Amino acid sequence: MKLGIVGLPNVGKSTLFNAITQAGAESANYPFCTIEPNVGVVAVPDDRLKKLAEIYESKKIVPTAIEFYDIAGLVKGASNGEGLGNKFLSHIREVEAIVHVVRCFEDVDVVHVDGNIDPLRDIETINLELMFSDMELLERRLEKTKKAAKGDKSLGTEVELIQKALEALEKGKSVRTLELSHEENEIIKSFNLLSSKPVIYVANVAEEDLANGGSTNPYVAKVKDFASTEDAEVVVVSAQIEAEISLLDDDEKLEFLNELGVDKSGLDKLIQASYSLLGLMSFLTAGPMESRAWTIKKGTLAPQAAGKIHSDIERGFIRAEVIAFDDLMAHGGNMTSAKEKGLVRIEGKDYVMKDGDVVLFRFNV
């Protein structure tokens, strides 16, 4: 899974990226300190893997991962080359979702590119730049597709869809707000439009607002109200706190979060929101070599899940031997006992995978 992080300069974007990926992207109190897109790979925490590894005496644990792409802070006019220009937007066209960091804290020592704190203005600035960039891409595509459609009538649907998307963008509406058919959605996806991607708004707050989830912060309230109009997710974090806890080991991290009155780190909340927004879940495999998590879309059938491991397993799929993780743990991790209770199921090609399924795929090629 790939997520692109966007935001104005000095909203805490690179501080957050550094904290959650520990990749060391430069962070400073001036615009455009991130000169190249920084990429960090983050393991998705999954306590189930450790327990499976103990049962199967696995040599290693392999969690699923998320790639975060951090690009330079955008400013008004970025799509026309202002600041460091539109070229940075191309770096996030391939991501599945956009993480939009919004400043919701006051600090006289950290300058705001527009002089004062106004999250709705900041959101509008970024969203407009993404839309302008999409309009430029669609206008070029429309001209090209219209010419091709003269010899291929099947392209008529694509021409109409491009025009529909352009009309929405010209009215200041993101493409993700359009009601589209399944076929139209598939075509739109192929365009890699920035404004069609689902968004997680990250409200970056001061430490004192973290314990109550920003419930008394008027800036956070505005972000949540706006996000509700787009069916977008909102995660409240303190990038500065994330930077501090990123240097701690797991036990120290938990103790620090408890002292702050917080039960989850910003990274955990962001991952949870990402999975929810994109309709993702994980199934598990385990054995002497490794215990591993695999990310799939909700609704994925067993053969396609097997294909995540290897295309040969999908091609030669025979059956899946499945047990729910909780059922396995209820029997102390004893597979023999679980089988005697009928908890290990034999599933075929029509089985819809569930989160936490521990699976052994049988195949023949």
Short mmCIF file of the C-alpha atoms (twelve columns), coordinates in Angstrom:
data_MODEL
# 
_entry.id   MODEL 
# 
loop_
_atom_site.group_PDB 
_atom_site.id 
_atom_site.type_symbol 
_atom_site.label_atom_id 
_atom_site.label_alt_id 
_atom_site.label_comp_id 
_atom_site.label_asym_id 
_atom_site.label_seq_id 
_atom_site.Cartn_x 
_atom_site.Cartn_y 
_atom_site.Cartn_z 
_atom_site.pdbx_PDB_model_num 
ATOM 1   C CA . MET A 1   0.000   0.000   0.000   1 
ATOM 2   C CA . LYS A 2   1.318   3.425   -0.979  1 
ATOM 3   C CA . LEU A 3   0.229   6.675   0.679   1 
ATOM 4   C CA . GLY A 4   1.280   10.153  -0.448  1 
ATOM 5   C CA . ILE A 5   1.732   12.880  2.173   1 
ATOM 6   C CA . VAL A 6   0.822   16.427  1.101   1 
ATOM 7   C CA . GLY A 7   0.403   19.779  2.823   1 
ATOM 8   C CA . LEU A 8   1.564   23.369  2.910   1 
ATOM 9   C CA . PRO A 9   5.112   24.167  4.068   1 
ATOM 10  C CA . ASN A 10  5.612   24.127  7.860   1 
ATOM 11  C CA . VAL A 11  2.435   22.243  8.775   1 
ATOM 12  C CA . GLY A 12  4.442   19.371  10.300  1 
ATOM 13  C CA . LYS A 13  4.363   17.170  7.209   1 
ATOM 14  C CA . SER A 14  8.027   16.158  7.110   1 
ATOM 15  C CA . THR A 15  8.220   16.004  10.926  1 
ATOM 16  C CA . LEU A 16  5.396   13.458  10.820  1 
ATOM 17  C CA . PHE A 17  7.009   11.561  7.954   1 
ATOM 18  C CA . ASN A 18  10.326  11.396  9.816   1 
ATOM 19  C CA . ALA A 19  8.618   10.171  12.946  1 
ATOM 20  C CA . ILE A 20  6.534   7.414   11.410  1 
ATOM 21  C CA . THR A 21  9.166   6.147   9.005   1 
ATOM 22  C CA . GLN A 22  12.337  7.147   10.873  1 
ATOM 23  C CA . ALA A 23  13.723  7.757   7.381   1 
ATOM 24  C CA . GLY A 24  15.392  11.046  8.287   1 
ATOM 25  C CA . ALA A 25  13.837  13.394  5.742   1 
ATOM 26  C CA . GLU A 26  15.125  16.887  6.394   1 
ATOM 27  C CA . SER A 27  12.790  19.012  8.479   1 
ATOM 28  C CA . ALA A 28  13.307  22.719  9.034   1 
ATOM 29  C CA . ASN A 29  11.437  25.913  9.726   1 
ATOM 30  C CA . TYR A 30  11.395  27.171  6.164   1 
ATOM 31  C CA . PRO A 31  9.484   26.228  3.001   1 
ATOM 32  C CA . PHE A 32  10.710  23.610  0.518   1 
ATOM 33  C CA . CYS A 33  13.237  21.869  2.763   1 
ATOM 34  C CA . THR A 34  12.184  18.566  1.226   1 
ATOM 35  C CA . ILE A 35  13.802  18.750  -2.190  1 
ATOM 36  C CA . GLU A 36  13.193  15.206  -3.453  1 
ATOM 37  C CA . PRO A 37  10.252  12.922  -2.723  1 
ATOM 38  C CA . ASN A 38  11.181  10.907  0.331   1 
ATOM 39  C CA . VAL A 39  9.978   7.346   0.541   1 
ATOM 40  C CA . GLY A 40  9.713   5.436   3.786   1 
ATOM 41  C CA . VAL A 41  8.505   1.877   4.313   1 
ATOM 42  C CA . VAL A 42  6.636   1.234   7.560   1 
ATOM 43  C CA . ALA A 43  5.828   -2.192  8.990   1 
ATOM 44  C CA . VAL A 44  2.177   -2.519  9.982   1 
ATOM 45  C CA . PRO A 45  2.064   -3.539  13.675  1 
ATOM 46  C CA . ASP A 46  0.274   -6.877  14.152  1 
ATOM 47  C CA . ASP A 47  0.506   -8.585  17.550  1 
ATOM 48  C CA . ARG A 48  -0.989  -11.752 16.061  1 
ATOM 49  C CA . LEU A 49  2.240   -12.488 14.187  1 
ATOM 50  C CA . LYS A 50  4.342   -12.705 17.336  1 
ATOM 51  C CA . LYS A 51  1.940   -15.259 18.824  1 
ATOM 52  C CA . LEU A 52  1.919   -17.339 15.644  1 
ATOM 53  C CA . ALA A 53  5.717   -17.243 15.484  1 
ATOM 54  C CA . GLU A 54  5.884   -18.654 19.023  1 
ATOM 55  C CA . ILE A 55  3.482   -21.483 18.176  1 
ATOM 56  C CA . TYR A 56  5.182   -22.450 14.910  1 
ATOM 57  C CA . GLU A 57  8.701   -21.599 16.116  1 
ATOM 58  C CA . SER A 58  9.101   -19.418 13.023  1 
ATOM 59  C CA . LYS A 59  12.581  -18.242 12.132  1 
ATOM 60  C CA . LYS A 60  11.277  -14.774 11.217  1 
ATOM 61  C CA . ILE A 61  8.240   -12.514 11.344  1 
ATOM 62  C CA . VAL A 62  7.222   -10.641 8.182   1 
ATOM 63  C CA . PRO A 63  4.551   -7.967  8.727   1 
ATOM 64  C CA . THR A 64  2.782   -6.293  5.842   1 
ATOM 65  C CA . ALA A 65  4.049   -2.796  4.983   1 
ATOM 66  C CA . ILE A 66  2.979   0.679   3.890   1 
ATOM 67  C CA . GLU A 67  5.054   2.997   1.708   1 
ATOM 68  C CA . PHE A 68  4.798   6.691   2.573   1 
ATOM 69  C CA . TYR A 69  5.759   9.278   -0.056  1 
ATOM 70  C CA . ASP A 70  6.599   12.726  1.315   1 
ATOM 71  C CA . ILE A 71  6.842   15.534  -1.234  1 
ATOM 72  C CA . ALA A 72  7.863   19.164  -0.874  1 
ATOM 73  C CA . GLY A 73  5.359   21.534  0.737   1 
ATOM 74  C CA . LEU A 74  2.924   22.843  -1.875  1 
ATOM 75  C CA . VAL A 75  1.933   26.501  -2.172  1 
ATOM 76  C CA . LYS A 76  -0.689  28.411  -4.108  1 
ATOM 77  C CA . GLY A 77  0.257   28.221  -7.769  1 
ATOM 78  C CA . ALA A 78  2.216   24.966  -7.442  1 
ATOM 79  C CA . SER A 79  0.349   23.477  -10.409 1 
ATOM 80  C CA . ASN A 80  1.699   26.371  -12.496 1 
ATOM 81  C CA . GLY A 81  5.256   26.055  -11.243 1 
ATOM 82  C CA . GLU A 82  5.144   28.214  -8.104  1 
ATOM 83  C CA . GLY A 83  7.369   27.146  -5.220  1 
ATOM 84  C CA . LEU A 84  9.112   24.032  -6.419  1 
ATOM 85  C CA . GLY A 85  6.501   23.450  -9.080  1 
ATOM 86  C CA . ASN A 86  4.102   20.860  -10.317 1 
ATOM 87  C CA . LYS A 87  6.752   18.167  -10.852 1 
ATOM 88  C CA . PHE A 88  6.316   16.992  -7.257  1 
ATOM 89  C CA . LEU A 89  2.669   16.174  -7.835  1 
ATOM 90  C CA . SER A 90  3.683   13.526  -10.377 1 
ATOM 91  C CA . HIS A 91  5.445   11.617  -7.595  1 
ATOM 92  C CA . ILE A 92  2.161   10.831  -5.846  1 
ATOM 93  C CA . ARG A 93  -0.034  9.935   -8.821  1 
ATOM 94  C CA . GLU A 94  0.626   6.240   -8.229  1 
ATOM 95  C CA . VAL A 95  -0.433  6.183   -4.545  1 
ATOM 96  C CA . GLU A 96  -3.674  4.572   -3.331  1 
ATOM 97  C CA . ALA A 97  -4.626  7.405   -0.992  1 
ATOM 98  C CA . ILE A 98  -3.496  10.874  0.034   1 
ATOM 99  C CA . VAL A 99  -2.570  11.859  3.576   1 
ATOM 100 C CA . HIS A 100 -3.258  15.601  3.833   1 
ATOM 101 C CA . VAL A 101 -1.529  17.146  6.857   1 
ATOM 102 C CA . VAL A 102 -3.304  20.249  8.163   1 
ATOM 103 C CA . ARG A 103 -1.885  22.600  10.788  1 
ATOM 104 C CA . CYS A 104 -4.190  22.904  13.799  1 
ATOM 105 C CA . PHE A 105 -1.777  24.402  16.336  1 
ATOM 106 C CA . GLU A 106 -0.561  27.891  17.224  1 
ATOM 107 C CA . ASP A 107 3.195   28.487  17.538  1 
ATOM 108 C CA . VAL A 108 4.801   31.896  17.024  1 
ATOM 109 C CA . ASP A 109 8.160   30.189  16.475  1 
ATOM 110 C CA . VAL A 110 6.933   28.219  13.456  1 
ATOM 111 C CA . VAL A 111 6.022   30.520  10.589  1 
ATOM 112 C CA . HIS A 112 2.930   29.877  8.482   1 
ATOM 113 C CA . VAL A 113 3.350   30.467  4.769   1 
ATOM 114 C CA . ASP A 114 0.132   32.571  4.747   1 
ATOM 115 C CA . GLY A 115 0.789   34.378  8.018   1 
ATOM 116 C CA . ASN A 116 -1.972  32.881  10.193  1 
ATOM 117 C CA . ILE A 117 -3.667  29.564  11.044  1 
ATOM 118 C CA . ASP A 118 -6.733  28.746  8.942   1 
ATOM 119 C CA . PRO A 119 -7.154  25.007  8.223   1 
ATOM 120 C CA . LEU A 120 -10.029 25.422  5.755   1 
ATOM 121 C CA . ARG A 121 -8.060  27.916  3.678   1 
ATOM 122 C CA . ASP A 122 -5.054  25.584  3.785   1 
ATOM 123 C CA . ILE A 123 -7.160  22.588  2.694   1 
ATOM 124 C CA . GLU A 124 -8.659  24.613  -0.143  1 
ATOM 125 C CA . THR A 125 -5.197  25.742  -1.303  1 
ATOM 126 C CA . ILE A 126 -3.896  22.174  -1.540  1 
ATOM 127 C CA . ASN A 127 -7.105  20.745  -3.013  1 
ATOM 128 C CA . LEU A 128 -7.186  23.423  -5.707  1 
ATOM 129 C CA . GLU A 129 -3.601  22.683  -6.712  1 
ATOM 130 C CA . LEU A 130 -4.409  18.980  -7.002  1 
ATOM 131 C CA . MET A 131 -7.491  19.846  -9.070  1 
ATOM 132 C CA . PHE A 132 -5.598  22.251  -11.344 1 
ATOM 133 C CA . SER A 133 -3.004  19.564  -11.971 1 
ATOM 134 C CA . ASP A 134 -5.774  17.077  -12.836 1 
ATOM 135 C CA . MET A 135 -7.436  19.581  -15.185 1 
ATOM 136 C CA . GLU A 136 -4.203  20.011  -17.092 1 
ATOM 137 C CA . LEU A 137 -3.833  16.226  -17.414 1 
ATOM 138 C CA . LEU A 138 -7.486  15.712  -18.459 1 
ATOM 139 C CA . GLU A 139 -7.456  18.526  -21.029 1 
ATOM 140 C CA . ARG A 140 -4.493  16.895  -22.763 1 
ATOM 141 C CA . ARG A 141 -6.174  13.494  -22.541 1 
ATOM 142 C CA . LEU A 142 -9.485  14.821  -23.879 1 
ATOM 143 C CA . GLU A 143 -7.859  16.236  -27.012 1 
ATOM 144 C CA . LYS A 144 -6.005  12.963  -27.620 1 
ATOM 145 C CA . THR A 145 -9.043  10.750  -26.933 1 
ATOM 146 C CA . LYS A 146 -11.362 12.817  -29.146 1 
ATOM 147 C CA . LYS A 147 -9.018  12.269  -32.093 1 
ATOM 148 C CA . ALA A 148 -8.760  8.537   -31.377 1 
ATOM 149 C CA . ALA A 149 -12.555 8.244   -30.962 1 
ATOM 150 C CA . LYS A 150 -13.098 9.200   -34.608 1 
ATOM 151 C CA . GLY A 151 -11.728 5.795   -35.561 1 
ATOM 152 C CA . ASP A 152 -12.850 3.920   -32.440 1 
ATOM 153 C CA . LYS A 153 -16.433 4.551   -31.327 1 
ATOM 154 C CA . SER A 154 -15.850 2.574   -28.092 1 
ATOM 155 C CA . LEU A 155 -13.853 5.546   -26.774 1 
ATOM 156 C CA . GLY A 156 -17.016 7.668   -26.678 1 
ATOM 157 C CA . THR A 157 -17.656 6.658   -23.049 1 
ATOM 158 C CA . GLU A 158 -14.171 7.800   -22.077 1 
ATOM 159 C CA . VAL A 159 -14.638 11.168  -23.821 1 
ATOM 160 C CA . GLU A 160 -17.926 11.742  -21.957 1 
ATOM 161 C CA . LEU A 161 -16.333 10.763  -18.645 1 
ATOM 162 C CA . ILE A 162 -13.387 13.122  -19.144 1 
ATOM 163 C CA . GLN A 163 -15.802 15.958  -19.891 1 
ATOM 164 C CA . LYS A 164 -17.853 15.064  -16.808 1 
ATOM 165 C CA . ALA A 165 -14.731 15.123  -14.623 1 
ATOM 166 C CA . LEU A 166 -13.557 18.431  -16.116 1 
ATOM 167 C CA . GLU A 167 -16.946 20.035  -15.447 1 
ATOM 168 C CA . ALA A 168 -16.735 19.010  -11.805 1 
ATOM 169 C CA . LEU A 169 -13.177 20.318  -11.445 1 
ATOM 170 C CA . GLU A 170 -14.108 23.639  -13.045 1 
ATOM 171 C CA . LYS A 171 -16.789 24.000  -10.344 1 
ATOM 172 C CA . GLY A 172 -14.172 23.360  -7.648  1 
ATOM 173 C CA . LYS A 173 -15.334 19.810  -6.907  1 
ATOM 174 C CA . SER A 174 -12.896 16.930  -6.514  1 
ATOM 175 C CA . VAL A 175 -13.432 13.986  -8.874  1 
ATOM 176 C CA . ARG A 176 -13.878 11.678  -5.842  1 
ATOM 177 C CA . THR A 177 -17.184 13.465  -5.075  1 
ATOM 178 C CA . LEU A 178 -18.727 12.348  -8.402  1 
ATOM 179 C CA . GLU A 179 -21.263 9.519   -8.447  1 
ATOM 180 C CA . LEU A 180 -19.870 7.060   -10.975 1 
ATOM 181 C CA . SER A 181 -20.771 3.595   -12.234 1 
ATOM 182 C CA . HIS A 182 -18.379 0.681   -11.696 1 
ATOM 183 C CA . GLU A 183 -17.217 0.965   -15.320 1 
ATOM 184 C CA . GLU A 184 -16.648 4.717   -14.968 1 
ATOM 185 C CA . ASN A 185 -14.747 4.200   -11.717 1 
ATOM 186 C CA . GLU A 186 -12.391 1.744   -13.420 1 
ATOM 187 C CA . ILE A 187 -11.696 4.239   -16.215 1 
ATOM 188 C CA . ILE A 188 -11.114 7.077   -13.733 1 
ATOM 189 C CA . LYS A 189 -8.679  4.907   -11.762 1 
ATOM 190 C CA . SER A 190 -6.605  4.413   -14.906 1 
ATOM 191 C CA . PHE A 191 -6.102  8.199   -15.144 1 
ATOM 192 C CA . ASN A 192 -4.398  8.372   -11.704 1 
ATOM 193 C CA . LEU A 193 -6.134  11.652  -10.903 1 
ATOM 194 C CA . LEU A 194 -5.012  13.206  -7.622  1 
ATOM 195 C CA . SER A 195 -8.478  14.552  -6.814  1 
ATOM 196 C CA . SER A 196 -10.074 11.124  -7.326  1 
ATOM 197 C CA . LYS A 197 -8.015  9.466   -4.609  1 
ATOM 198 C CA . PRO A 198 -9.454  8.919   -1.126  1 
ATOM 199 C CA . VAL A 199 -8.092  11.301  1.517   1 
ATOM 200 C CA . ILE A 200 -7.117  11.066  5.158   1 
ATOM 201 C CA . TYR A 201 -6.896  14.492  6.777   1 
ATOM 202 C CA . VAL A 202 -4.280  14.553  9.539   1 
ATOM 203 C CA . ALA A 203 -5.029  17.337  12.019  1 
ATOM 204 C CA . ASN A 204 -1.634  18.186  13.523  1 
ATOM 205 C CA . VAL A 205 -2.241  19.513  17.039  1 
ATOM 206 C CA . ALA A 206 -0.175  20.640  20.021  1 
ATOM 207 C CA . GLU A 207 0.588   18.146  22.809  1 
ATOM 208 C CA . GLU A 208 -2.098  19.524  25.147  1 
ATOM 209 C CA . ASP A 209 -4.829  18.745  22.556  1 
ATOM 210 C CA . LEU A 210 -3.788  15.136  22.057  1 
ATOM 211 C CA . ALA A 211 -5.360  13.469  25.128  1 
ATOM 212 C CA . ASN A 212 -8.910  14.577  24.251  1 
ATOM 213 C CA . GLY A 213 -8.465  13.865  20.531  1 
ATOM 214 C CA . GLY A 214 -8.612  17.563  19.698  1 
ATOM 215 C CA . SER A 215 -12.247 17.724  20.834  1 
ATOM 216 C CA . THR A 216 -11.788 21.247  22.252  1 
ATOM 217 C CA . ASN A 217 -9.659  22.478  19.348  1 
ATOM 218 C CA . PRO A 218 -11.779 24.683  17.036  1 
ATOM 219 C CA . TYR A 219 -9.401  24.076  14.118  1 
ATOM 220 C CA . VAL A 220 -9.892  20.299  14.390  1 
ATOM 221 C CA . ALA A 221 -13.678 20.791  14.444  1 
ATOM 222 C CA . LYS A 222 -13.455 22.679  11.139  1 
ATOM 223 C CA . VAL A 223 -11.347 19.935  9.553   1 
ATOM 224 C CA . LYS A 224 -13.822 17.254  10.681  1 
ATOM 225 C CA . ASP A 225 -16.802 19.237  9.356   1 
ATOM 226 C CA . PHE A 226 -15.126 19.625  5.978   1 
ATOM 227 C CA . ALA A 227 -14.016 15.974  5.819   1 
ATOM 228 C CA . SER A 228 -17.590 14.826  6.438   1 
ATOM 229 C CA . THR A 229 -18.619 16.439  3.119   1 
ATOM 230 C CA . GLU A 230 -16.173 14.152  1.291   1 
ATOM 231 C CA . ASP A 231 -16.596 10.977  3.365   1 
ATOM 232 C CA . ALA A 232 -12.925 11.397  4.246   1 
ATOM 233 C CA . GLU A 233 -11.180 10.084  7.355   1 
ATOM 234 C CA . VAL A 234 -9.695  12.428  10.000  1 
ATOM 235 C CA . VAL A 235 -6.820  11.446  12.291  1 
ATOM 236 C CA . VAL A 236 -5.700  13.733  15.121  1 
ATOM 237 C CA . VAL A 237 -1.955  13.546  15.823  1 
ATOM 238 C CA . SER A 238 0.845   15.622  17.280  1 
ATOM 239 C CA . ALA A 239 3.761   15.347  14.862  1 
ATOM 240 C CA . GLN A 240 6.094   16.635  17.571  1 
ATOM 241 C CA . ILE A 241 5.013   13.893  19.992  1 
ATOM 242 C CA . GLU A 242 5.352   11.298  17.220  1 
ATOM 243 C CA . ALA A 243 8.917   12.521  16.685  1 
ATOM 244 C CA . GLU A 244 9.664   12.037  20.376  1 
ATOM 245 C CA . ILE A 245 8.167   8.555   20.725  1 
ATOM 246 C CA . SER A 246 9.809   7.350   17.506  1 
ATOM 247 C CA . LEU A 247 13.103  7.286   19.436  1 
ATOM 248 C CA . LEU A 248 11.733  4.996   22.176  1 
ATOM 249 C CA . ASP A 249 11.475  1.218   22.348  1 
ATOM 250 C CA . ASP A 250 8.026   -0.406  22.500  1 
ATOM 251 C CA . ASP A 251 7.721   -0.521  26.290  1 
ATOM 252 C CA . GLU A 252 8.890   3.089   26.720  1 
ATOM 253 C CA . LYS A 253 6.565   4.188   23.933  1 
ATOM 254 C CA . LEU A 254 3.580   2.588   25.628  1 
ATOM 255 C CA . GLU A 255 4.480   4.169   28.973  1 
ATOM 256 C CA . PHE A 256 4.882   7.600   27.376  1 
ATOM 257 C CA . LEU A 257 1.526   7.342   25.572  1 
ATOM 258 C CA . ASN A 258 -0.171  6.276   28.815  1 
ATOM 259 C CA . GLU A 259 1.268   9.331   30.586  1 
ATOM 260 C CA . LEU A 260 -0.228  11.499  27.829  1 
ATOM 261 C CA . GLY A 261 -3.606  9.781   28.212  1 
ATOM 262 C CA . VAL A 262 -3.435  8.329   24.704  1 
ATOM 263 C CA . ASP A 263 -3.980  4.661   23.840  1 
ATOM 264 C CA . LYS A 264 -2.552  4.638   20.292  1 
ATOM 265 C CA . SER A 265 0.310   6.335   18.506  1 
ATOM 266 C CA . GLY A 266 -0.398  8.587   15.531  1 
ATOM 267 C CA . LEU A 267 1.097   5.934   13.249  1 
ATOM 268 C CA . ASP A 268 -1.269  3.263   14.556  1 
ATOM 269 C CA . LYS A 269 -4.244  5.601   14.093  1 
ATOM 270 C CA . LEU A 270 -3.086  6.489   10.578  1 
ATOM 271 C CA . ILE A 271 -2.683  2.836   9.589   1 
ATOM 272 C CA . GLN A 272 -6.108  1.990   11.037  1 
ATOM 273 C CA . ALA A 273 -7.694  4.870   9.112   1 
ATOM 274 C CA . SER A 274 -5.893  3.801   5.914   1 
ATOM 275 C CA . TYR A 275 -7.193  0.242   6.152   1 
ATOM 276 C CA . SER A 276 -10.708 1.492   6.876   1 
ATOM 277 C CA . LEU A 277 -10.696 4.040   4.043   1 
ATOM 278 C CA . LEU A 278 -9.354  1.601   1.455   1 
ATOM 279 C CA . GLY A 279 -11.371 -1.398  2.640   1 
ATOM 280 C CA . LEU A 280 -8.318  -3.494  3.501   1 
ATOM 281 C CA . MET A 281 -7.647  -6.374  5.878   1 
ATOM 282 C CA . SER A 282 -4.959  -8.985  6.544   1 
ATOM 283 C CA . PHE A 283 -4.813  -12.755 6.426   1 
ATOM 284 C CA . LEU A 284 -1.986  -14.725 8.022   1 
ATOM 285 C CA . THR A 285 0.288   -17.612 7.101   1 
ATOM 286 C CA . ALA A 286 2.590   -19.407 9.512   1 
ATOM 287 C CA . GLY A 287 5.208   -22.133 9.553   1 
ATOM 288 C CA . PRO A 288 8.765   -22.938 10.665  1 
ATOM 289 C CA . MET A 289 10.289  -20.536 8.117   1 
ATOM 290 C CA . GLU A 290 8.127   -17.472 8.794   1 
ATOM 291 C CA . SER A 291 4.908   -16.066 10.189  1 
ATOM 292 C CA . ARG A 292 3.580   -13.450 7.793   1 
ATOM 293 C CA . ALA A 293 0.717   -11.010 7.221   1 
ATOM 294 C CA . TRP A 294 -0.723  -10.320 3.765   1 
ATOM 295 C CA . THR A 295 -2.890  -7.296  2.935   1 
ATOM 296 C CA . ILE A 296 -5.920  -7.816  0.696   1 
ATOM 297 C CA . LYS A 297 -9.155  -6.009  -0.126  1 
ATOM 298 C CA . LYS A 298 -12.239 -6.977  1.843   1 
ATOM 299 C CA . GLY A 299 -14.288 -9.351  -0.288  1 
ATOM 300 C CA . THR A 300 -11.258 -11.072 -1.843  1 
ATOM 301 C CA . LEU A 301 -11.811 -14.731 -2.726  1 
ATOM 302 C CA . ALA A 302 -9.405  -17.459 -1.559  1 
ATOM 303 C CA . PRO A 303 -7.666  -18.052 -4.945  1 
ATOM 304 C CA . GLN A 304 -6.940  -14.327 -5.378  1 
ATOM 305 C CA . ALA A 305 -5.631  -14.152 -1.806  1 
ATOM 306 C CA . ALA A 306 -3.365  -17.095 -2.641  1 
ATOM 307 C CA . GLY A 307 -2.149  -15.083 -5.636  1 
ATOM 308 C CA . LYS A 308 -0.793  -12.464 -3.250  1 
ATOM 309 C CA . ILE A 309 1.706   -15.085 -2.117  1 
ATOM 310 C CA . HIS A 310 2.524   -16.408 -5.600  1 
ATOM 311 C CA . SER A 311 0.743   -16.500 -8.961  1 
ATOM 312 C CA . ASP A 312 1.387   -20.266 -9.197  1 
ATOM 313 C CA . ILE A 313 -0.625  -20.849 -6.003  1 
ATOM 314 C CA . GLU A 314 -3.592  -18.972 -7.494  1 
ATOM 315 C CA . ARG A 315 -3.263  -20.767 -10.827 1 
ATOM 316 C CA . GLY A 316 -3.096  -24.225 -9.250  1 
ATOM 317 C CA . PHE A 317 -5.461  -23.513 -6.333  1 
ATOM 318 C CA . ILE A 318 -7.150  -26.648 -4.942  1 
ATOM 319 C CA . ARG A 319 -8.418  -25.611 -1.519  1 
ATOM 320 C CA . ALA A 320 -7.656  -23.497 1.541   1 
ATOM 321 C CA . GLU A 321 -7.375  -24.876 5.058   1 
ATOM 322 C CA . VAL A 322 -8.584  -22.024 7.255   1 
ATOM 323 C CA . ILE A 323 -8.903  -21.274 10.952  1 
ATOM 324 C CA . ALA A 324 -9.771  -17.951 12.560  1 
ATOM 325 C CA . PHE A 325 -6.852  -16.599 14.589  1 
ATOM 326 C CA . ASP A 326 -9.045  -16.156 17.688  1 
ATOM 327 C CA . ASP A 327 -10.240 -19.781 17.442  1 
ATOM 328 C CA . LEU A 328 -6.658  -21.002 17.228  1 
ATOM 329 C CA . MET A 329 -5.664  -18.938 20.276  1 
ATOM 330 C CA . ALA A 330 -8.705  -20.189 22.212  1 
ATOM 331 C CA . HIS A 331 -7.129  -23.652 21.934  1 
ATOM 332 C CA . GLY A 332 -3.714  -22.457 23.057  1 
ATOM 333 C CA . GLY A 333 -2.420  -22.480 19.504  1 
ATOM 334 C CA . ASN A 334 -2.890  -26.255 19.358  1 
ATOM 335 C CA . MET A 335 -3.922  -27.000 15.761  1 
ATOM 336 C CA . THR A 336 -4.677  -30.663 16.526  1 
ATOM 337 C CA . SER A 337 -7.125  -29.663 19.270  1 
ATOM 338 C CA . ALA A 338 -8.715  -27.044 17.004  1 
ATOM 339 C CA . LYS A 339 -9.152  -29.642 14.238  1 
ATOM 340 C CA . GLU A 340 -10.819 -32.075 16.661  1 
ATOM 341 C CA . LYS A 341 -13.325 -29.305 17.496  1 
ATOM 342 C CA . GLY A 342 -14.038 -28.799 13.798  1 
ATOM 343 C CA . LEU A 343 -12.599 -25.266 13.773  1 
ATOM 344 C CA . VAL A 344 -10.237 -25.872 10.854  1 
ATOM 345 C CA . ARG A 345 -12.355 -25.492 7.716   1 
ATOM 346 C CA . ILE A 346 -11.739 -26.715 4.179   1 
ATOM 347 C CA . GLU A 347 -12.725 -23.870 1.841   1 
ATOM 348 C CA . GLY A 348 -12.960 -23.769 -1.954  1 
ATOM 349 C CA . LYS A 349 -12.690 -21.182 -4.724  1 
ATOM 350 C CA . ASP A 350 -15.812 -19.262 -3.637  1 
ATOM 351 C CA . TYR A 351 -14.628 -18.638 -0.073  1 
ATOM 352 C CA . VAL A 352 -14.506 -14.946 0.886   1 
ATOM 353 C CA . MET A 353 -11.467 -14.293 3.055   1 
ATOM 354 C CA . LYS A 354 -11.889 -12.787 6.528   1 
ATOM 355 C CA . ASP A 355 -9.552  -10.619 8.568   1 
ATOM 356 C CA . GLY A 356 -7.337  -12.766 10.778  1 
ATOM 357 C CA . ASP A 357 -7.768  -15.976 8.814   1 
ATOM 358 C CA . VAL A 358 -4.768  -18.266 9.343   1 
ATOM 359 C CA . VAL A 359 -4.490  -20.115 6.036   1 
ATOM 360 C CA . LEU A 360 -2.665  -23.009 4.413   1 
ATOM 361 C CA . PHE A 361 -3.249  -23.061 0.645   1 
ATOM 362 C CA . ARG A 362 -3.171  -26.394 -1.193  1 
ATOM 363 C CA . PHE A 363 -2.305  -26.169 -4.887  1 
ATOM 364 C CA . ASN A 364 -0.945  -28.126 -7.821  1 
ATOM 365 C CA . VAL A 365 0.791   -26.774 -10.932 1 
# 
